[in-house]
Amino acid sequence: MSIPILETCRKRKRRPKLFGLHSFAEPGCPINPIGPFRDNIRIFLKQCAEPEEYCVKGMPLWCTLLVRDKSCVVPLYTIEEGVNHSLNPFCDHCRCTGWGNHLVSKRKYHVVIPNDRDWNKPLEDNVLNIHSHLLHGLIHCNGFGHLLCINGIEGGSKYLYGREIMDLWDRICEILKARKISVEDASKKHGMDLRLLHGVAYGHTWFGRWGYKFCRGSYGVSEENYDRAIEILSFQKLDKIIQDFSDREQSRQIKCMVQHYRDLSESQLVTIRDLFKFMLTIKSRSALQKKLVAATAAPSASVQKNSIRISFHKKENSKEKYLRCKRFTSVIAHMDSRWPAKRLEFAAEVIVDALKQHKSEVGHGGMTRQDLRDAARMHIGDTGLLDYVLKSMNNVIVGCHIVRRGINSARVLEYTIDDVDPVKDLKLLEATEEIHQKPLPDLLPAPAPVPGTDVYNDVVYLYNNTLLNYPESELLELATQAVLDSKHFVKDRPFRDEDDQLLRFFCQVMPGLFDAENMATETSPAGELVMVPLHATVFDLKQAAEKALRDTYCIMDKFVVTEVDNLGEMEDRDVLFGALESGAEILVRGSGIDLDSNLKHEGGADNWIVRCECGARDDDGERMIACDICEVWQHTRCCGIEDSEAVPPLFVCPGCCTSFGPPMTNSPLEFQCSDDLLLDSATMYGMDYEYDNCIGLLQ
């Protein structure tokens, strides 16, 4: 079966339009539009694509055929989504990028290259929700857009590399004159976050090759923080790294790797950036060399290795049950808790008893955090204490039982319990701390990669040790986290005035025409590009601005321009040439804006208030929770709620907690009094769970 559009062309007895994959969308090939995106996309669809005979959920689509070689024809689909009839009129991508204040555009254009296996099939109705496309980009008719996914050879394609697809996308955005394109960089390779690896190696992400730069960070990370973090990580001296790892088991391996690549390099490798950049530009040894190395290995050695591996697994299985466990008494000894150790131990015993009872009644499975907490509350009224202990119980030994924590099939946090024979396994229990701190003497360590055998294995090893697990360096840990928390990048296409007989202006509506409540604290987006001839009058400019705004935004459908603010005393019949410079921004006044429409801002109709302790003041796409009293949103991570934990059904922020009772001090007696007062206040309002969160956040 062939690509559907080819069948359509055969029925219409018309030759399909074919374009070269690597030359398509080059300047002048096949079009050279000079207008704004909203006009250029229409020219593109008319001259570079064929309309399909079917629709996707009522949305029309066009197909462009791109020839890679004689045996590979790639279908590029363009889908027009009308916002007024869309099930998802708002744009979450705009909201998370910081464009939530943009007015809702009338149309969205989706540019899609399906996965190879779907090239010969019509697009399905859920095409916009599939993440396995080789390319999926979205551009609003105002020229702001988002690169949603890109998958090359490593993402499942048999024909196209990621850089080929990215080159194509970049050329399409350029020829159509898209204004700004954002991307959320969550790309990984061999388990490594590429925004961290490439940031250290090149000073920018993988997308930085095409001009994408920092847009906004999550968890309050600013551009200054991001640049500083990249600088700190990139300019670590290799000799200093070797010195810092000198008392670690990785010392010899890291030293050998650094020396190996220094010997290969013609230039001097001084910093970790020099090393990563060099490693990413060379290829690993050929498969032939690997086969020769494998062939030279003695058969007896291979057999011996296999027998050792079997012995290793047998020994490991007998002790892996305790390998990562610690006694609960040892755990709390290193915790700065306001509760005495005896109270913590008693709470742990109550939790174990609840798990034992559940196991005896049910026989299998564990208890969710909420169920376990409710069961323990029958014996302990201090729920803040329970939450504190539950958070600490994972792979801990209490008495003769091991308590573990994990995520069940319903993706809910769950606690389980395992019994331990106190006689048979007494020695193992007594040696738990030593087992946790150092490997068992009769266990073989994981073999370290031989430097140079596989460059990517070496990169992964250095990445994990020098970036993620650097010994005892809080500064490097914070810098790494800042880079990983920076996911949103944007490419800004600067305005370039053409050398032709047209005047170009960016037309923006006066902010005063919008309701003050919604627009007072928001920054309006850049104005819409309008073009008029050199001899155009003020009236012609008003008409062009009115047409552009009506064509672009939902609430401007009946907008009438009455005045151009920048023109002073000029009248409608006066000629513009000489009064305004081409490329200038102009402000217009008028009437007819639909302020009652729900389709006002891309961020949606909900007025979220974000005020997190990390400094975030807007939704950044990370998981958040709202206070049930003040309704202010905060990151769950900043509130001490782990990503593996379910969001509590009720939550009160620290600010609202303080209104229920006086601040807590270091006196145990005062803590107890404060707890009781806060509990009484919370109970009065019927909010036991808020109290728990208050205690957890204020401790």
C-alpha positions in Angstrom: 0.0 0.0 0.0 1.3 3.5 -0.9 1.2 6.8 0.9 -2.5 7.9 0.9 -1.9 11.2 -0.9 -0.5 9.2 -3.9 -3.7 7.3 -4.2 -5.6 10.6 -4.1 -3.5 12.1 -6.9 -4.0 9.0 -9.0 -7.8 9.3 -8.6 -7.6 13.0 -9.6 -5.3 12.1 -12.5 -2.7 14.6 -11.3 1.0 14.2 -10.7 1.9 14.6 -7.0 4.2 17.4 -6.0 7.6 16.0 -4.9 10.3 17.9 -3.1 13.8 17.0 -2.0 14.0 16.4 1.7 17.4 18.1 2.2 16.6 21.1 -0.1 13.0 21.7 0.9 12.3 25.1 2.5 15.7 26.5 1.5 15.3 30.2 0.6 13.2 30.4 -2.6 12.7 26.6 -2.7 9.9 26.2 -3.5 8.5 29.5 -2.2 9.8 32.8 -0.8 7.0 34.5 1.1 7.6 37.9 2.6 4.6 38.4 4.8 3.7 37.4 8.4 3.3 33.8 9.4 -0.5 33.9 9.2 -0.3 34.7 5.5 2.8 32.6 4.7 1.2 29.4 5.9 -1.6 29.8 3.5 0.8 30.2 0.6 2.7 27.2 1.8 -0.4 25.0 1.9 -1.5 26.2 -1.5 1.8 25.8 -3.4 3.7 23.1 -1.4 1.0 20.6 -0.3 -1.9 18.5 -1.5 -5.2 18.5 0.4 -6.2 15.1 1.7 -9.7 13.7 1.0 -10.4 13.0 4.7 -10.3 15.1 7.9 -9.0 14.3 11.4 -11.8 15.1 13.9 -13.2 17.7 11.5 -9.8 19.3 11.0 -8.5 19.7 7.4 -5.1 18.4 6.5 -2.6 18.6 3.7 0.3 16.4 2.7 3.8 17.3 1.4 5.9 14.6 -0.1 9.6 14.8 0.5 12.1 12.5 -1.3 15.1 11.4 0.7 16.3 8.9 -1.9 14.9 6.7 -4.6 13.5 4.2 -2.0 12.3 6.7 0.6 9.4 9.2 0.3 8.6 11.0 3.5 5.0 12.4 4.1 4.9 15.7 5.9 1.4 16.6 7.1 0.0 20.0 8.0 -3.2 20.0 10.1 -5.2 23.1 10.7 -6.9 23.2 14.1 -9.7 25.9 14.4 -9.7 27.0 18.1 -13.4 27.9 18.1 -14.3 24.3 17.5 -11.4 22.6 19.3 -11.8 20.5 22.4 -8.5 22.0 23.7 -8.7 25.7 22.8 -6.0 26.8 25.2 -2.3 26.0 25.1 -0.5 24.3 28.0 2.7 24.7 26.1 2.3 28.5 26.1 1.5 28.5 29.8 4.5 26.5 30.7 6.8 28.6 28.5 5.7 31.9 30.0 3.4 32.9 27.2 0.2 32.3 29.1 -0.7 36.0 28.8 -0.8 35.8 24.9 -4.2 36.2 23.4 -5.8 33.0 22.1 -5.1 32.6 18.4 -7.8 31.5 16.0 -5.9 28.7 14.4 -3.1 26.3 15.3 -1.1 24.5 12.6 0.4 21.1 13.4 3.3 19.9 11.3 3.6 16.2 11.6 5.9 13.4 10.2 4.4 10.1 11.5 6.5 7.2 12.5 7.9 5.1 9.6 5.4 2.3 10.2 2.4 4.7 9.7 3.5 6.3 6.4 1.2 4.1 4.4 -1.8 4.7 6.6 -4.3 7.6 6.9 -3.8 9.6 10.1 -5.8 8.5 13.1 -8.1 10.7 15.1 -5.7 10.7 18.0 -2.8 11.9 15.9 -2.2 15.1 18.0 -1.8 13.0 21.1 0.8 10.5 19.8 4.4 11.0 21.1 6.1 8.6 18.7 6.0 10.9 15.6 9.3 11.6 14.0 8.3 15.3 14.1 5.4 17.2 15.7 5.5 20.9 15.8 2.7 23.4 16.6 2.6 27.0 15.4 -0.2 29.4 16.3 -1.3 31.7 13.6 0.4 34.6 15.4 3.8 33.0 14.7 4.5 31.7 18.2 5.0 27.9 18.3 6.4 24.9 20.0 8.5 21.9 19.0 6.6 19.1 20.7 8.6 16.0 19.7 11.4 14.8 17.5 12.5 11.2 17.1 15.3 10.1 14.8 17.1 6.7 14.4 17.4 6.2 18.1 13.7 7.2 18.5 12.4 4.4 16.2 12.9 5.7 12.7 14.5 3.4 10.1 15.4 6.2 7.7 15.8 9.7 9.2 18.3 11.0 11.7 17.3 13.4 14.4 19.6 16.2 12.9 17.9 15.7 9.5 14.5 16.2 11.0 15.7 19.1 13.0 17.2 20.8 10.0 14.0 20.4 8.1 11.9 21.8 11.0 14.3 24.8 11.3 14.1 25.6 7.6 10.3 25.4 7.6 10.0 27.8 10.6 12.5 30.1 8.8 10.7 30.2 5.5 7.3 30.7 7.1 8.7 33.4 9.3 7.6 31.9 12.6 8.4 34.4 15.3 9.4 32.3 18.4 9.6 28.6 18.8 9.9 26.9 22.2 11.0 23.4 23.1 10.9 21.5 26.4 14.2 19.6 26.3 13.7 16.3 28.1 15.9 14.3 25.6 18.0 11.5 26.9 20.7 9.3 25.4 22.2 6.2 27.1 20.3 7.3 30.3 22.0 10.8 30.2 20.1 14.1 30.1 21.4 15.7 27.0 20.7 19.2 28.3 23.3 18.6 31.1 25.8 16.7 29.0 25.7 19.1 26.0 25.5 22.1 28.3 28.8 21.1 29.9 30.5 20.0 26.6 29.3 22.8 24.4 27.8 25.5 26.6 24.3 24.9 25.1 21.8 22.1 24.7 21.5 19.8 21.6 18.9 22.2 20.3 21.4 25.0 20.8 22.9 24.0 17.4 19.8 25.6 15.8 19.8 28.7 18.0 17.6 27.7 20.9 18.5 29.5 24.0 17.4 29.6 27.7 13.8 30.7 28.0 12.9 30.0 31.6 13.8 27.5 34.3 11.7 25.5 36.7 11.8 25.9 40.4 12.8 29.6 40.2 16.0 29.0 38.2 16.9 32.3 36.4 19.0 32.7 33.2 21.8 34.1 35.4 21.6 31.0 37.6 21.7 28.7 34.6 24.7 30.4 33.0 26.6 30.4 36.2 25.8 26.7 36.8 27.0 25.8 33.3 30.2 27.7 34.0 30.8 26.0 37.3 30.3 22.5 35.9 32.2 23.1 32.6 35.4 24.5 33.9 36.3 21.9 36.5 40.0 21.1 36.1 40.6 17.5 35.2 43.6 17.4 37.6 41.4 18.7 40.4 38.8 16.0 39.6 41.5 13.3 39.8 42.7 14.6 43.1 39.1 14.8 44.6 38.5 11.2 43.6 41.9 10.0 44.9 40.4 8.3 47.9 37.4 6.8 46.0 37.1 3.5 44.3 36.6 5.3 40.9 40.0 7.0 41.3 42.0 4.6 39.1 39.4 4.3 36.4 38.9 8.1 36.1 42.6 8.7 36.0 43.1 6.1 33.2 40.2 7.6 31.2 41.5 11.1 31.4 45.0 10.0 30.5 43.8 7.8 27.6 41.9 10.7 25.9 44.7 13.1 26.6 47.0 10.8 24.7 44.6 10.7 21.8 44.0 14.4 21.6 46.3 16.7 19.6 45.2 19.7 21.8 45.6 19.9 25.6 42.6 18.7 27.6 42.4 20.9 30.8 38.8 21.0 31.9 35.9 18.6 31.9 34.4 20.6 29.0 37.5 19.9 26.9 37.3 16.2 27.7 33.6 15.8 27.1 33.7 17.8 23.9 36.6 15.7 22.6 35.0 12.4 23.5 31.8 13.4 21.7 33.6 14.2 18.5 35.5 10.9 18.1 34.1 7.5 17.3 34.5 4.3 19.3 36.7 1.5 18.1 35.4 -0.4 15.2 33.4 -3.6 15.6 36.3 -5.5 14.0 38.7 -4.5 16.8 36.1 -5.6 19.3 35.8 -9.0 17.6 39.6 -9.4 17.7 39.7 -8.5 21.4 37.0 -11.1 22.1 38.7 -13.7 19.9 42.0 -13.4 21.8 40.3 -14.2 25.1 41.1 -17.8 26.3 38.2 -20.2 26.4 39.2 -21.3 29.8 39.1 -17.8 31.0 35.6 -17.5 29.6 34.4 -20.6 31.4 36.0 -19.4 34.6 34.3 -16.0 34.2 30.9 -17.7 33.7 31.4 -19.9 36.8 32.4 -16.9 38.8 29.3 -15.0 37.6 27.1 -17.9 38.7 28.8 -18.0 42.1 28.4 -14.2 42.3 24.6 -14.4 41.8 24.2 -17.2 44.3 26.0 -15.3 47.0 24.3 -12.0 46.2 20.9 -13.5 46.4 21.5 -14.8 49.9 22.3 -11.3 51.2 20.7 -8.8 48.8 17.7 -8.8 51.1 19.8 -6.8 53.6 22.2 -5.1 51.3 20.4 -1.7 51.2 18.8 -1.9 54.6 19.6 0.0 57.8 18.3 -0.4 61.3 15.7 2.3 62.1 17.7 3.2 65.2 20.7 4.0 63.1 18.6 6.1 60.7 17.1 8.3 63.4 20.5 8.7 65.0 21.5 10.8 62.0 18.3 12.8 61.8 17.7 16.2 63.3 14.3 15.5 64.8 12.3 17.5 67.3 10.9 14.3 68.7 12.9 12.1 71.1 14.3 8.8 69.8 11.9 6.8 72.0 8.9 8.4 70.5 10.2 7.8 67.0 10.9 4.1 67.8 7.5 3.7 69.3 5.8 5.1 66.2 7.9 2.8 64.0 6.7 -0.2 66.1 3.1 0.9 65.7 3.5 1.1 62.0 5.1 -2.3 61.9 2.3 -3.8 63.9 -0.3 -2.3 61.5 1.6 -3.8 58.6 1.8 -7.2 60.3 -1.9 -7.2 61.1 -2.7 -6.3 57.4 -0.4 -9.1 56.2 -2.0 -11.7 58.5 -5.5 -10.7 57.4 -5.0 -10.2 53.7 -2.0 -12.5 53.1 -0.4 -10.5 50.3 0.2 -6.9 49.1 1.0 -3.9 51.1 -0.7 -0.9 52.5 -1.0 2.5 50.9 0.5 5.4 52.8 -2.9 6.8 53.6 -4.3 3.4 54.9 -1.2 2.8 57.0 -1.3 6.3 58.4 -5.0 5.9 59.3 -4.3 2.5 61.0 -1.5 4.0 63.0 -3.6 7.0 64.1 -5.7 4.6 66.2 -2.7 4.4 68.6 -0.9 7.7 68.0 -2.7 11.0 67.9 0.4 13.1 66.8 0.0 12.7 63.0 2.9 15.0 62.4 5.1 12.4 64.2 3.5 9.7 62.0 4.2 11.6 58.8 7.8 12.2 59.9 8.4 8.5 60.6 6.6 7.3 57.5 8.8 9.5 55.3 11.9 7.9 56.9 10.8 4.3 56.5 12.2 2.7 53.4 14.5 -0.4 53.5 14.7 -0.1 57.3 14.8 -2.9 59.9 12.5 -2.5 62.9 12.9 -5.4 65.3 12.8 -8.6 63.2 11.1 -7.0 60.2 12.1 -5.1 57.1 9.8 -2.2 56.0 10.0 -1.3 52.3 8.4 1.5 50.3 7.5 1.5 46.6 5.0 2.4 44.0 2.2 -0.2 43.3 0.5 -0.9 40.0 -2.0 1.9 40.6 1.0 4.3 40.9 0.3 4.9 44.6 2.9 4.9 47.4 2.7 1.5 49.2 4.5 0.0 52.3 5.3 -3.7 52.6 6.9 -5.8 55.4 9.2 -8.8 55.3 9.9 -11.1 58.2 13.4 -12.0 59.3 14.5 -15.1 61.2 16.2 -13.6 64.3 18.3 -16.7 64.9 19.3 -17.8 61.4 20.0 -14.3 60.2 21.2 -12.7 63.4 24.8 -12.1 62.1 23.5 -10.5 58.9 21.2 -8.2 60.9 24.1 -7.2 63.1 26.3 -6.5 60.1 23.7 -4.5 58.2 25.5 -1.2 58.7 28.8 -2.6 57.4 27.0 -4.2 54.4 25.4 -0.9 53.5 28.6 1.1 53.8 30.9 -1.2 51.9 30.6 -4.2 49.4 30.7 -7.7 50.8 34.2 -9.1 50.6 33.1 -12.2 48.7 31.1 -10.2 46.1 32.8 -9.1 42.8 32.6 -5.4 42.0 30.9 -4.4 38.8 33.5 -4.4 36.0 34.6 -0.9 35.1 34.7 0.0 31.3 38.0 -0.3 29.6 38.9 3.3 28.4 38.6 3.7 24.7 36.7 0.5 24.0 33.4 2.3 23.8 33.4 6.1 23.9 29.8 6.4 25.0 30.4 3.9 27.9 33.2 6.2 29.0 31.1 9.3 28.6 28.3 7.6 30.7 30.9 6.7 33.4 32.3 10.2 33.7 28.8 11.7 33.5 27.5 9.7 36.4 30.6 10.3 38.6 31.8 13.8 37.8 28.4 15.4 37.2 25.8 13.5 39.2 27.8 12.0 42.1 30.7 14.3 42.7 32.1 13.6 46.1 31.2 16.1 48.9 30.6 19.2 46.8 27.4 21.0 47.5 28.2 23.7 45.0 28.5 21.2 42.1 25.4 19.4 43.3 23.4 22.7 43.2 24.8 23.6 39.8 23.8 20.2 38.4 20.3 20.5 39.7 20.0 24.0 38.3 20.9 22.8 34.8 18.5 19.8 35.1 15.7 22.2 36.3 16.2 24.3 33.1 14.1 22.6 30.4 12.4 25.4 28.4 14.4 26.9 25.6 13.3 29.2 22.7 14.5 30.3 19.3 13.7 33.9 18.6 13.6 35.0 15.0 14.5 38.7 14.9 12.6 40.9 12.5 14.4 41.8 9.3 12.9 44.4 7.0 12.9 43.5 3.4 14.3 45.6 0.6 11.1 46.2 -1.2 8.3 48.7 -1.8 6.4 47.9 1.4 6.2 49.5 4.9 6.1 47.1 7.8 4.8 47.9 11.3 4.1 45.9 14.5 0.6 46.7 15.5 -0.4 46.4 19.2 -3.7 47.2 20.9 -3.6 49.7 23.7 -3.5 47.8 27.0 -6.1 50.2 28.4 -8.7 48.6 26.1 -8.6 45.4 28.1 -10.1 45.0 31.5 -7.7 46.3 34.2 -8.2 43.3 36.5 -6.8 40.8 34.0 -4.2 42.8 32.2 -2.8 45.0 35.0 0.1 42.7 35.9 0.6 41.1 32.5 2.9 42.0 29.7 1.3 42.1 26.3 3.0 40.1 23.6 4.7 41.7 20.6 2.3 43.3 18.1 1.1 41.8 14.9 3.0 42.5 11.7 1.1 44.5 9.1 2.3 45.6 5.6 1.2 48.5 3.5 2.5 50.1 0.3 4.9 53.1 0.4 2.1 55.4 -0.7 -0.4 54.1 1.9 -2.4 56.5 4.0 -3.3 56.5 7.7 -6.7 55.0 6.8 -5.0 52.2 4.9 -2.9 51.4 8.0 -6.0 51.3 10.2 -7.7 48.9 7.7 -4.6 46.7 7.6 -4.2 46.6 11.4 -7.9 45.8 11.8 -7.8 43.0 9.3 -4.6 41.5 10.9 -6.0 41.5 14.4 -9.4 40.2 13.4 -7.7 37.4 11.4 -5.5 36.4 14.3 -7.2 36.6 17.7 -10.6 35.2 18.9 -11.6 38.2 21.0 -10.7 40.6 18.1 -13.3 39.2 15.7 -15.3 42.4 15.7 -12.6 44.9 16.5 -12.7 48.3 14.8 -9.6 50.5 14.8 -10.4 54.1 15.3 -7.1 55.7 16.1 -3.3 55.1 15.7 -1.6 56.5 18.8 1.8 57.2 17.2 0.6 59.5 14.5 -0.2 62.6 16.5 -2.5 65.0 14.5 -2.3 63.1 11.2 -5.7 62.5 9.5 -6.9 59.4 7.6 -6.0 60.8 4.1 -2.4 61.7 5.1 0.4 59.6 3.6 2.4 57.5 6.0 5.7 57.7 4.2 8.2 59.8 6.1 6.0 59.9 9.2 6.8 56.4 10.5 9.9 54.3 10.0 9.4 50.8 8.6 9.7 48.3 11.4 8.3 50.6 14.1 5.8 49.5 16.7 2.4 51.3 16.7 -0.4 51.4 19.3 -4.0 51.3 18.1 -7.2 52.2 19.8 -10.7 51.0 18.9 -13.8 49.1 20.0 -15.4 45.7 19.6 -13.1 43.6 21.8 -15.0 40.7 23.3 -14.0 41.0 26.9 -16.6 38.4 28.0 -15.2 35.7 25.9 -13.7 32.6 27.6 -11.1 32.4 24.8 -9.0 35.3 26.0 -5.6 34.1 27.1 -3.6 31.0 26.0 -3.0 30.1 29.6 -6.8 29.5 30.2 -9.6 31.2 32.1 -8.3 30.1 35.5 -6.4 32.7 37.4 -3.8 30.6 39.2 -1.7 32.3 41.9 1.7 30.7 42.1 4.0 31.7 45.0 6.5 29.1 45.9 9.5 29.3 48.3 11.9 28.6 45.4 10.9 31.9 43.9 8.5 30.6 41.2 5.6 33.0 40.4 4.1 31.3 37.4 3.3 27.8 36.3 6.5 26.2 35.0 5.1 22.7 34.1 6.3 21.0 37.3 4.0 19.2 39.7 2.3 21.6 42.0 -0.2 21.5 44.9 -2.6 24.3 46.0 -3.2 25.3 49.6 -6.8 24.5 50.5 -7.1 27.8 52.5 -5.4 30.5 50.5 -5.5 28.6 47.1 -1.9 29.5 46.3 0.0 27.0 44.3 3.5 25.6 45.2 5.8 22.9 43.9 5.3 19.5 45.6 9.1 19.1 45.6 9.5 22.4 47.5 6.9 21.2 50.0 8.8 18.0 50.8 6.4 15.8 48.8 8.4 13.3 46.8 7.5 12.6 43.2 6.8 9.0 44.1 4.3 10.1 46.7 0.7 10.8 46.0 -0.5 14.4 46.4 -2.4 14.6 49.7 -6.2 15.2 49.4 -5.9 18.2 51.7 -3.0 20.6 52.1 -2.3 23.8 54.0 0.8 25.9 53.2 3.2 27.1 55.9 1.8 30.7 55.7 -1.6 29.5 56.6 -0.3 27.1 59.2 1.2 30.0 61.3 -2.3 31.6 61.5 -3.5 28.5 63.5 -0.9 28.7 66.2 2.3 30.3 67.5 5.7 29.6 65.9 7.5 26.5 67.3 10.7 26.7 69.3 13.4 24.2 70.2 11.9 23.3 73.6 10.3 19.9 73.6 7.6 21.1 76.0 6.9 24.1 73.8 6.7 21.9 70.7 4.2 19.7 72.4 2.1 22.7 73.4 2.3 24.2 69.9 1.3 20.8 68.5 -1.7 20.6 70.7 -2.8 24.1 70.0 -2.4 23.6 66.3 -4.2 20.3 66.4 -7.1 22.0 68.3 -7.3 24.8 65.7 -7.1 22.4 62.8 -9.8 20.1 64.4 -12.0 23.1 64.9 -11.9 23.8 61.2 -12.3 20.1 60.4 -8.8 19.8 58.8 -6.7 17.2 60.5 -4.7 16.5 57.4 -3.7 20.2 57.0 -2.2 20.0 60.5 -0.1 17.1 59.4 1.4 19.0 56.5 2.0 22.1 58.7 4.0 20.0 61.2 6.0 18.4 58.4 6.8 21.7 56.7 7.6 23.7 59.8 9.8 21.1 61.5 
